[in-house]
Amino acid sequence: MSKTIYVVDGARTPFLKAQKGPGVFAASDLATQAGRALLLRQPFAPSDLDEVILGCAAPSPDETNIGRMVALRLGCGKKVPGWTVMRNCASGMQAIDSAIANIQCGRSELVLAGGVDALSRAPLLYSDAMVRWFAGMMSLRTVNQKIRHFLKLPLAELLKPVIGLMKGLTDPVVGLLMGQTAENLAWKFGINRQQMDEYAVKSHLKAMSARAAGYFGEIVPVVDAQGNVYAEDDGVRADASVAGMAKLKPFFDKKYGNITAANSSQITDGAAWLILASEEAVQKWGLKPIGKIIDSEWAGLDPAQMGLGPVHAATPILQRHGLGLNDIDFWELNEAFAAQVLGCQAAWKSDEYCREQLDLSGAMGSIDDEKLNVNGGAIALGHPVGASGARIVLHLLNVLRRNKAKRGIATICIGGGLGGAMLVETTT
């Protein structure tokens, strides 16, 4: 990058697991509360920002251009542009990358960038048959016509709404749910159910340990309309065990599969923000950055094996900088599924995969366990699709600083057959 890109500060909401029905917060509420807490501790006013960029994969119909909506709610004023990006699971990381691009070209100096989703509020949809029935009813004028039309109501269609979230989690090209693409990786690399469940349990135990140690300092509490305070990720299970997880039935491939709700990331609501700045902005406002972004990469691959996206995105970064997997001090590899993280490790260890898919001379090796997702990941914390890419970048910088380490990579798989990665460093 021709210009140094600083990360000044960041914050996120607790990640709140979807329960029965819509969650108490809309996506814009979560983004506004997290953004407000973050901006209140800065030496500049919200109106001093050059732009606000928000990633969101599933905004509600009443949150059109949610980035602009939240910017106005944050008090940025009418003159600060706010806009929305969508790159599925990496929407939050795309917001950061878009900010980087604008700072690099001199269009912006100080940017609020992040991601959000309230997946619990994904809608129930009517089928095309029901839509046509409603359209027919609207075109009728007399009571008798409407009564006769009502008697033709397709009751079976009415009682079987389309689950919007399931549609969103299904690849439209290969016709597979994201979990089915993870089953493909499990089959490809021989990953068994016990390995998946053991990995998932470790994610919960790491998250519990990190919470007890106060390692989630990026979380700011959120308050609902009744005054209830939400201060922690509520999907972390202190009682997680391999024996308990073994009781769950496969969800995505009920006959032959091994992926369950427990060894998958959780359906979650949450928001995460970072403030990015140029050298000029750092000097102007006397800012004290927590780190800087050195490089970023986007990659494409077979949508049916989308979980290997981190391998395809992170490897070019390593090559550009002459680094091996364990020259990186810490990694945040988003845990869409246990099988997906294990699959990435297996791909890097495979001579065949590295030669045929990455054009390397042989296997790259594997990431040391003590460097990978050291405080747990999305299996324990949750995966609000639009927010996760921003969360892992922010948390990685905090992990590096806490351990007095220098260099880390945050990387994420993306529905549709993509991967994203960012190389970050702490500031001295």
Secondary structure by P-SEA (a helix, b strand, c coil): ccbbbbbcccccccccccccccccccaaaaaaaaaaaaaaacccccccccbbbbbbccccccccaaaaaaaaaacccccccccccccccaaaaaaaaaaaaaaaaccccbbbbbcccccccbbbbbcaaaaaaaaaaaacccaaaaaaaaaacaaaaaaccccaaaaaaccccccccaaaaaaaaaaaacccaaaaaaaaaaaaaaaaaaaaacccccbbbbbccccccccccccccccccaaaaaaccccccccccccccccccccccbbbbbbbbcaaaaaaacccccccccccccccccccccccccccaaaaaaaaaccccccccccccccccaaaaaaaaaaaacaaaaaacccccccccccccccccccccccccccccccaaaaaaaaaaaaaaaacccbbbbbbcccccbbbbbbbbbcc
